[in-house]
Amino acid sequence: MIKRIIISLFLLIIMLAGCSRGEDEEVIVNKESLEDIEEIMINFSSTDVLISPSETNEIEANLTVYDDGPGAILEKSTKQLTIEMDNDITRLFNLSKKPTLEVKVPKQFKQKIILDGSSGNITGKELMNNDIEIASSSGNVKLHFIELNNDVKITTTSGKVSVDFDEEKPNLELDITTNSGRQSIDLTLYDNSKTKKNLHGISGNGDHKMKIATNSGNIDLN
């Protein structure tokens, strides 16, 4: 009896997801002032996230949706701005049109950005000014640095991590830990030490720390 009820509820949720599916996309825009902000915290759950620079003096969160569900929630507290994804269970079953979040960060913001979630993919483009800390489960992480002027820490379970540099010799001290994932490092490193699961080395002046840890995800640095 209980099993039948659970199955019926599951089918009902799928039906509701189908009924709530919109034909047109909508971009829900939220903005917040940079004043007094020293840290941006993004709780992205299973939503794909893009971090990109902007020329404005406001942090902008643009959530693209295909239904009438909730948008992102911005909460400003002492020295921290939190961007939360409001939970909507029907979106879990609408895989073809999941929401995507773009966070536009003013170039003059040089403090820390933290991203924490589960299966959402993370993309960062034209990065250069922020300490970045990422914790993810199965989502992939792809970061592009124009210039590395900050520390980076990435932790995933099964997600792939890709980091691309415009600089030939980015200034970093690299620490990589994997369990069963493959490592592909296309950087010239000195003070290099490598085992099957760990790699340590320095590029350029080694001014900034980059730590990447995965369980089964592959790691590519170029």
FISEZA-677180 format. One record per residue (C-alpha): y, x, z; residue in three letters; residue number from 1. Coordinates in pm, whole numbers, plus 32768, in hexadecimal, padded with zeros to 4 digits. Example, Ala and Ser with C-alpha at 12.3 -4.5 7.8 and 13.67 -1.06 7.14 Angstrom:
BEGIN
      Y      X      Z   residu   num
   7E3E   84CE   830C      ala     1
   7F96   8557   82CA      ser     2
//
This chain:
BEGIN
      Y      X      Z   residu   num
   8000   8000   8000      met     1
   80F5   8112   8063      ile     2
   8099   81D8   7F2B      lys     3
   80E7   80A9   7E4E      arg     4
   8239   807E   7EF5      ile     5
   8290   81ED   7EBD      ile     6
   822C   81D8   7D4E      ile     7
   82F7   8098   7D24      ser     8
   842A   813B   7DBF      leu     9
   83FE   826A   7CDF      phe    10
   83EE   818F   7BA6      leu    11
   851E   80CA   7C1C      leu    12
   85E9   8209   7C43      ile    13
   858B   8274   7AE1      ile    14
   85F6   811E   7A5E      met    15
   8740   8134   7B17      leu    16
   877B   828F   7A8B      ala    17
   8745   820C   792D      gly    18
   882A   80E5   7964      cys    19
   8941   81BD   79F5      ser    20
   8939   82B5   78D6      arg    21
   8A85   82BF   7821      gly    22
   8AAC   82FD   76AE      glu    23
   8BF2   83BF   76CE      asp    24
   8C3C   84EF   779E      glu    25
   8D55   84EF   789B      glu    26
   8DFC   861C   793C      val    27
   8E64   85DF   7AA5      ile    28
   8F75   86D7   7B05      val    29
   8FCA   8743   7C68      asn    30
   90D3   8845   7CBF      lys    31
   9133   88FC   7DFD      glu    32
   9247   89F1   7E54      ser    33
   91F5   8B5F   7E92      leu    34
   92D3   8B69   7FC5      glu    35
   9223   8BFD   80F7      asp    36
   90D1   8C07   8042      ile    37
   9008   8D44   807E      glu    38
   8EB1   8CC5   8018      glu    39
   8E23   8BCA   7F1F      ile    40
   8CD2   8B31   7F7D      met    41
   8C15   8A75   7E6A      ile    42
   8AE5   89AA   7ED4      asn    43
   8A5B   895C   7D7B      phe    44
   8900   88D0   7DD0      ser    45
   8851   889D   7C7D      ser    46
   898F   888D   7BAC      thr    47
   89D9   8998   7AA6      asp    48
   8B17   8A56   7AFA      val    49
   8C09   8B20   7A26      leu    50
   8D0A   8C04   7ACF      ile    51
   8E2E   8C65   79F1      ser    52
   8F8D   8CF7   7A21      pro    53
   90CD   8C33   79F1      ser    54
   9241   8C7D   79D3      glu    55
   92A9   8B6A   7AC5      thr    56
   92ED   8B7F   7C3C      asn    57
   91F3   8A6E   7C95      glu    58
   9079   8A6D   7CB9      ile    59
   8FED   896C   7BC9      glu    60
   8E95   88C7   7BD9      ala    61
   8E34   8810   7A9A      asn    62
   8CF6   8741   7AB4      leu    63
   8C6A   86BE   796C      thr    64
   8B9C   8580   79A3      val    65
   8AED   8483   78C6      tyr    66
   8AE4   8361   79BA      asp    67
   8BB9   82AA   7AB8      asp    68
   8B3A   837A   7BDB      gly    69
   8C05   8448   7CD3      pro    70
   8CC5   8584   7C86      gly    71
   8CF2   86CB   7D3F      ala    72
   8D8D   86D0   7E9A      ile    73
   8E94   87D4   7EF6      leu    74
   8ED5   8813   8066      glu    75
   8FD7   890A   80E1      lys    76
   8FB3   8999   823D      ser    77
   903D   8ACC   82E9      thr    78
   903B   8BDE   81DF      lys    79
   8F17   8B40   811E      gln    80
   8EF8   8A4C   7FFD      leu    81
   8DA6   899F   7FE3      thr    82
   8D32   88FC   7EA1      ile    83
   8C0F   880D   7EDD      glu    84
   8B3C   8743   7DEC      met    85
   8B21   85DD   7E65      asp    86
   89B0   857D   7E60      asn    87
   893F   8475   7D64      asp    88
   87C3   845B   7D56      ile    89
   87C2   83A3   7C07      thr    90
   8845   84DF   7B5E      arg    91
   8703   8593   7BB5      leu    92
   8650   84BD   7AB1      phe    93
   8757   84D7   799F      asn    94
   86FE   863A   793A      leu    95
   8790   8625   77DC      ser    96
   88EF   85E2   785F      lys    97
   8914   868F   79AC      lys    98
   8A74   86D2   7A2D      pro    99
   8B0C   882A   79FD      thr   100
   8C1C   88C6   7AD2      leu   101
   8D25   89BC   7A5D      glu   102
   8DF5   8A63   7B69      val   103
   8F31   8B06   7AE4      lys   104
   8FAB   8C15   7BD0      val   105
   9111   8C9A   7BB2      pro   106
   911B   8E09   7B53      lys   107
   91F9   8E59   7C7E      gln   108
   90E8   8DE4   7D6F      phe   109
   903A   8F28   7DD9      lys   110
   8F6E   8EB0   7F01      gln   111
   8E02   8E45   7F21      lys   112
   8D3E   8D41   7E5C      ile   113
   8BF4   8CC3   7EF0      ile   114
   8AFA   8BEE   7E2E      leu   115
   89D2   8B4D   7EDD      asp   116
   88D6   8A5F   7E41      gly   117
   8779   8A23   7DBB      ser   118
   8721   89F1   7C4D      ser   119
   8875   89F1   7BA4      gly   120
   88C8   8B0B   7AB4      asn   121
   89F9   8BE4   7AFC      ile   122
   8AD3   8C82   79F1      thr   123
   8C01   8D5E   7A35      gly   124
   8CDC   8DD7   7919      lys   125
   8DF8   8ED4   7907      glu   126
   8DD3   8F2E   7A77      leu   127
   8E97   904D   7B10      met   128
   8F45   9001   7C5A      asn   129
   8E5D   8F53   7D50      asn   130
   8D4D   8FAB   7E49      asp   131
   8C2B   8ECF   7DDD      ile   132
   8B01   8E59   7EA9      glu   133
   89F3   8D7F   7E0C      ile   134
   88C1   8CE0   7EAC      ala   135
   87DF   8C16   7DC5      ser   136
   8677   8BA3   7DAE      ser   137
   85FD   8B6A   7C4A      ser   138
   8748   8B69   7B92      gly   139
   87A6   8C85   7AA6      asn   140
   88D8   8D5F   7AE4      val   141
   89A3   8DF6   79C7      lys   142
   8AE2   8EB8   7A16      leu   143
   8BD4   8F68   792C      his   144
   8CCA   9068   79B7      phe   145
   8DFA   90E1   78F8      ile   146
   8E29   91DF   7A0E      glu   147
   8D72   9206   7B58      leu   148
   8E6B   9211   7C79      asn   149
   8D9C   9163   7D80      asn   150
   8C4F   914F   7E36      asp   151
   8B38   906F   7DB5      val   152
   8A06   8FE5   7E69      lys   153
   8905   8F0C   7DB3      ile   154
   87C9   8E7B   7E4E      thr   155
   86D5   8D9D   7D8D      thr   156
   856A   8D32   7DAC      thr   157
   84F2   8CFD   7C48      ser   158
   8639   8CF7   7B87      gly   159
   868E   8E00   7A85      lys   160
   87BF   8EDC   7AC8      val   161
   888C   8F6C   79A6      ser   162
   89C9   903B   79D6      val   163
   8A99   90B8   78B1      asp   164
   8BB3   91B7   78CB      phe   165
   8CCA   91FE   77D3      asp   166
   8CF2   9354   7878      glu   167
   8C0C   9469   7806      glu   168
   8BFC   94F2   796B      lys   169
   8C4C   93E3   7A6A      pro   170
   8C9A   946D   7BC4      asn   171
   8B75   93F3   7C8F      leu   172
   8A67   9452   7D83      glu   173
   8938   938D   7D15      leu   174
   881B   930F   7DEF      asp   175
   870B   923B   7D4F      ile   176
   85DA   919F   7DF4      thr   177
   84D2   90D8   7D3A      thr   178
   8372   9068   7D88      asn   179
   82CD   9012   7C3D      ser   180
   8402   8FFF   7B5F      gly   181
   844F   90F4   7A46      arg   182
   857B   91E2   7A5A      gln   183
   8643   9246   7924      ser   184
   876D   9324   797B      ile   185
   883C   93A3   7856      asp   186
   8930   9473   7927      leu   187
   894E   95E8   795C      thr   188
   8901   961E   7ACD      leu   189
   8903   9755   7BA4      tyr   190
   8871   9788   7D00      asp   191
   8768   96A8   7C6B      asn   192
   862E   9647   7D2A      ser   193
   8533   9549   7CA9      lys   194
   83EC   94AF   7D13      thr   195
   832B   9388   7C86      lys   196
   83F4   9293   7D5A      lys   197
   8538   934B   7DAA      asn   198
   864A   9403   7CF7      leu   199
   877E   94B7   7D7A      his   200
   8884   9572   7CB5      gly   201
   89F7   95B1   7C81      ile   202
   8ACB   9576   7B4D      ser   203
   8C2B   95FD   7B22      gly   204
   8CCA   9643   7C73      asn   205
   8BE4   9553   7D2A      gly   206
   8D0D   94A3   7DCB      asp   207
   8C72   9347   7DDD      his   208
   8B22   92D0   7E5E      lys   209
   8A43   91F8   7D85      met   210
   8907   9172   7E2C      lys   211
   880E   909E   7D6B      ile   212
   86CD   9015   7E03      ala   213
   85CF   8F32   7D59      thr   214
   846A   8ECD   7D9F      asn   215
   83DD   8E84   7C45      ser   216
   851A   8E7D   7B73      gly   217
   856B   8F89   7A71      asn   218
   86A6   905F   7A8D      ile   219
   876F   90DC   7962      asp   220
   88A8   91B7   797C      leu   221
   8965   9222   7844      asn   222
//
